[in-house]
Amino acid sequence: MLKSKTFLKKTRAGGVVKIVREHYLRDDIGCGAPACSACGGAHAGPALEPRPCDPESSLCPRPHYLLPDTNVLLHQISAWKPGTWASVASRLRPPGGLETYIEQEQGESANDRNDRAIRVAAKWYNDHLKKISAENQLQVILITNDKKNKEKAVEEGIPAFTCEEYVKSLTANPELVDRLACLSEEMNEIESGKIIFSEHLPLSKLQQGIKSGSYLQGTFRASRENYLEATVWIHGDNEDEKEVLLQGLKHLNRAIHEDIVAVELLPRSQWVAPSSVVLHDEGQNEDDVEKDEERELMLKTAVSEKMLRPTGRVVGIIKRNWRPYCGMLSKSDIKESRRHLFTPADKRIPRIRIETRQASALEGRRIIVAIDGWPRNSRYPNGHFVRNLGDVGEKETETEVLLLEHDVPHQPFSQAVLSFLPKMPWSITEKDMKNREDLRHLCVCSVDPPGCTDIDDALHCRELSNGNLEVGVHIADVSHFIRPGNALDQESARRGTTVYLCEKRIDMVPELLSSNLCSLRSNVDRLAFSCIWEMNHNAEILKTRFTKSVINSKASLTYAEAQMRIDSTAMKDDITTSLRGLNKLAKILKKGRIEKGALTLSSPEVRFHMDSETHDPIDLQTKELRETNSMVEEFMLLANISVAKKIHEEFSEHALLRKHPAPPPSNYEILVKAAKSKNLEIKTDTAKSLADSLDRAECPDFPYLNTLLRILATRCMMQAVYFCSGMENDFHHYGLASPIYTHFTSPIRRYADIIVHRLLAVAIGADCTYPELTDKHKLSDICKNLNFRHKMAQYAQRASVAFHTQLFFKSKGIISEEAYILFVRKNAIVVLIPKYGLEGTVFFEEKDKPKPRLTFDDEVPSLRIEGTVFHVFDKVKVKITLDSSNLQHQKIRMALVEPQIPGINIPPDVSDMDLNGPGEKRRRLEK
């Protein structure tokens, strides 16, 4: 049945147009009840549960289905998801369109119309179910927290309850009450009437203030090291205030990490410098506000004018970006209390007050909690319990926590996704060979880390009849198997990247593709996308071509195996000859890149050796890099640059590229000061001058100094990001000193590379385009997701390394090792232990103990403790132990062994390094 509505609308030009809106109402939609014969078996899509729920409700003793209104679903989702409650909340199908469609009445708000529509649907269901199940007396219960909606439903004879009333009536599941979100202001209030925070301004006033320039809009970034400090990254083109510093609870004003906030700049006389004090929130109650105010005084010290930063205060919240948080319950000391504090695993998130009757059962467990609100008179936000993850310290539980905390999609691939995989057994067909070159005769091989099963790339090098060299980079043709727009493509785009943890891999694509059909394993035919150059012996490119291909890799080698072949004087086979040619050319390419200003930085990476039975780490070593690592890297970089040029030539507005912004001068301050303390000069005006300065920064008596400088330089870098060429003007990749760059070489583990493959295939006529590929706005949205997923994957990987480091030292007991100072703080030094690639903080202040005399100099930088002065890069000796006294944040503790300082050395609880967070400050240049 068709219903239409016609009205006239005036255009901007003054004309009048006729608008017709049509509603197509179907009469073939069934109710969804399996036993219903009245609907004629019209059950397109999922039906209701075969048996309605009988959940032992004291309010609703009869079998029934539930119909929640929109707000209940939005705000009480935590109560709907768990298995017990989900079985209660069986799905109701859209009731018959003709019978339940209603028009919005004159003067009726959209919300009131929606409420009426839900009541009409509930009444229709109850009347309909009476006809088909008079003996069973089936009911449909309306669940709504809207007082007026509930009253009207009862007046109309519809059984209706609030969410809280219904959940409390479930006598068999009393724990479900803990999962109800606390939404009303009354429920959010606490006993103390003392106002702690200023009121947030309404959105209308915030928007006016932002428009007039009175306020600035930005993203709130809490500090991991100091709970009383945060920054707001300002949105837009305001070059003067890109970052605003916030200090003190009242200035943070209930903002939570990643919220979009409005800030007001304080007068210049109230600007402060970023604090070097490390402060963690250890409060337990509202009275701790006074202690917070005392601690705030520690942040304020006399500093030079140039160290002051634009400082402000939060005046309102534009958008909350709350999510469910993993952590542990800190049980109240008050016996029988239902109110407890939850401590999130992420130290940037404040503690959350929850009410639960299960406190004893949840102690020592990892749980998930959601925030409901944060009243002005509460030291902490209020929230509710969502889910129990398992025992703290268990590998499965901790892995689940780090994946959830970093928003890594890790559920098994759905059947809808798997349905788009090739049917096995699979082989290359004549259709697959269309627009594809047969390169199976070439001596191609792959070089990867040991144990690698998702082999993205392979290489070959051979001499041509004209004396030149042909070099090929062959990349897995993943885009052949993942076609645009289907469920497999959508899931790959959502995941964005494969995540590599210490013991497991979270694949971006199903295993059939990642470890089999797309993996360029040896001695099997595989589809590839090849970038082939003709070069002279000086590695100068004479010709470049791209082609879809079929290859048959002759060997799958590790870096060590490839290096052994290159170094062996006895081996002269085709594979070894190819590797030697590649290695020779790679050295020339690298030399050329460095001469152009490419940076060679450093970041300590570790490898765990696992016990074959327990899978616990039994050894921890820094990764060894060989010439073959550099060899593969050089040709991957060259292929990425060559492809970037090609797709930008063909799609100037729609190329997916990758850029690395130059760091602002302020980023280099710590590096320049640290080098100066060792009488070395680091120039940072260009990447070339930085690279040359680092090359010259040698000290014969201290060979590791250059590595430390490069590690510190890595910390100064910005994050490399994906972008759409039509949305940006600056394409430059600072770290690689390349005017243009993209990612082409790892499509098994990066979705960006799949898009680039599709662009390149269209550019060479090997595949057809599709609308989204040439929509720069949609491409820009894809890039935003990829940048987020890539960043979260890095953090998750670091958290996994940190957890396994804890496991390693748990079995080792106390160890003393040499370390170098990377940073000095007001009350601590941050050290690096080269043997383990391990970084930690040695604190010099203890609670309830006399404080030593500390003098911090930010200009040098240095820290004087009693009579001993510590500078950046000084060598020290530290004792390493695992402290498990705080189950929530187990720590590798570091205590000073040498140099000797009376009253400071070797107490076992002097220092700590939190290994639970993702290590925000460990950013490294990602090529």
C-alpha positions, 0 to 999 in steps of 0.5 A: 500500500502506498501513502503519500504526503504533499507540501510546498517549499520555498527555495533560496531563490524565491521559487516554490517547489512541490515536495511529495513524500511517499510511504510504502506500507507492506502487508506481508510482514509477519509477527515473528512468532513461530506458531502463528498461522494467522500471518501465513508463515511470513517470516522474512529474517530472524523470528522470535525465540521459539519459546518466550521467556519465563524468567521468574519475574515477580511482576510478570509471572506469565511467559512474555516477550519484551519490547524496550523503547529506544532510550532503554536500548541506548542507555541500558545496553549493558543490562541487555547484552549479558547472556542471562538478560539477553535471553529475556530480551528476545527480539520483536520483529517489526509488526505488520506495517499497515496495522502499526503505521502512524502519522505524526499529529499536529503539535506532536513532537517527534519523540511523542510520536515515537513513544505512541508508535511503540505503544501501538506496536505493543498493543498490536502484539498483545491483541495479535498474540491473544488470537494465536495463543489464548491457552498460553496467555502470551504477553508483550511487556513494554519497557520504558523509563519515560514516566509519561509513556509508561502512564499512557501505556497503562491507561491503554491496557498495555503491561509496562514497567521501567527497566529498573522495576523489571530487572529487580523483579527477576528473582533468579538474577539479582546481580543484573541490578548492578548492570543498570545505568544510573541516569537520574540526577537524584541517583547520581548525587552523593551524600556530600553536598559540597560543590567541587567543580564549576557547572558546565556551560550549555552547548548553545553558550559554548558554540557562541563562545567558540564562534566569538573566540572566547573559547577554544574547542579541542580534544582532551588528553589526560596525562598518564604520569600526572592525574592533575594535568592534561592538555587540550589539542585545539581543532582548526587553524589556530596556530597560536594555541595548538595545545592548551595546558590544564593543571588542577582538578578544578580546571580539568572540570570532569573532562575525561580522556578523548572528550571534545571540550571547550576551554577558556584561556587563563590570563597570561599571568596565570600560565604555567609550565608542564610539570615534571612531577609524577603523580598517581591518584591514590585517593579513596574518598571525597575528603581527598579533594583537600589532598589533591589541592595540596599536591597541586602546589607541587606542580607550581615552581618558578620557571623561565618565561619561555617555558610557560605554555598557554593555560586554560580551564574546561568550561563545558563538554561538547561531546563525551567519548566515554567507552566501557573501561577495563580495570579492577574493583577497589573494595570499600573498607566499610563493611556491607557497603555497596558503593566501591571505587573501580580503578581503570587499567588506563591511568588516564581515566579517573576512578569510577564509583559503582554500586554492586552487591558482588564486591567480594566475588569481583575482588582480584578480577578484571572487570568492565565498567561504564560511566553514567555521569559525573555530578559537580559534588562528586570527586569521581564519576559514577558508573555501573558494572558491565562484565567480569573478564576473569582473574587478574594476571591470567594470560587469557584475561590480560590479553582480552583486557589489552585488546579491549582497552585499545579497541582492537576488533578480535571477534572470530570472523562471522559466517557472512564474512567467511562466505566470501572466501574462495571455495577449497580446493582453490587453483588458478584458473584461465579467468584469473590469468586475464590481465596477468603476466606469468612470472613463475620462471623467475627466481623469486624468494621471500625473506622474513622473520622466523615463524612468519606465515603471512608472507606479503612480499618476495623479491628477485634480481637477475642480469639482463642481456643488455648488462643491466639488472632487473629487480622485482618486488612481488606483493600478494594480490589480496585485492583479487580475493577481497572485492569492494563492498562485500562483507569481507571487504567491510570487515577488513576495512573496519579492522584496518590492520593485523595486530601482532602480540607476543603470543598471538596474531589478530588477523585483518583477513581470515586465515585462509587468505593470510596464511595460505592463499595470499601468503607467498609461500615457496613452491606454490603458485600464487597471485601477485602484484609486481613492481619491476625496475630495470636498473644499472649497477649503480642502482639508478632506475632506467624503467619502471613497470607494474603488472598483475602476475603469477609467481612461484617462490623458490625459497621462503628464507629467514633474515638469518638464512638469507644472510648466511647465503650472502656471506657464504663463499661456497654457495653460488646457486641462483637464489644466492646470486639473486640475494647478493645482487639485491644486497649490493643494490640496497646498500647503494639505495640506502646511501643515496637516501641518507645523503638526501636527508633520510633519518636513521633512528633507533628504538629498542625492540625485544624478542621473547623466547617462550617455553614450549609447554607453558608458553611463558617467556624464558628469555628476553633479548633485543632484536638483532638486525642484519644486512638482510633486514635493511636489504628488504626494507630498501626495496619495500621503500622503493616500491612504495615510492614508485607506486605513490608516484604512479597512483598520484599521476593517475588519481591526483585527487583520490590517491591514498598516500602516507605522510610524516609531518616535520616535528615542531621545534619544541619537540627537539628541546630535550634532544638538543639539551641532552646533546649539549650536556655532552658537549655535542651540537644537534641541528634540527632546522631540516631532516638533513641537518638532523641526520648529519648532526646525528652522524657526527655525534660520536664519542670514542669513550662512549660508543653507545651515546650515538644510539641513545641520541637516536633513541631520543630523536625517535621520541621527538618525531610526529606520527606518520599518517594516511591521507587522501591527496585531494584533501591535503597540500603537503605530501612530504615524508620527513623521516624518509626525505621523500616528497611522496610515499604510500603503502603498497607492500603489505596488503595481508596486514594493512587495509591501506595497501588494498586500497592502493592496489585497487588504485594501481590496478585501475591505473594500469588497466588491470581492474575496473574502478568503483564509485567509492574509490574516487570519492575523496571524502569517503577515502578521507574517512577510511584514512581516519579509521586506518590512522586510529587502528594503526595507532591502537595496534602499536599501543596494544603491541607495546602493552603485550610486550610489557605484560610478558616482560612482567612474566619474565621478571616474575620468574627471574627474581632480583636482577641488577643491570647497567642502565643509561638515563634517558630523562630526568624528572623533578623526583625521578630518573627514567632509565633504559637497560640496553640488555633487555630494551627495557625502560623504567623510572627510578623514584627518589621520594617515598610515601611516609619517609623523609624526603631527600634534597632534590634540585631539578634543572630543566635547562641542563637538564639534571637532577641533584640528589643530596650531593650527587648530580644526574645528567641525561645519558649518565650510566647507572646501575639499577636493581630490577624486581617485580612488585605484585603488591598492587594487582591492578598495576603490577610493576617492574620496580627499579632501585638505584644501586650505583652510584651510592647515595646515603639513604637512597640506594637499594630499598626494594620499594623505592622505584617503579615503572608501570608496565600496564599502559600502552606507553604513550611516550614510546612513539617511534618513526613508522616507515 
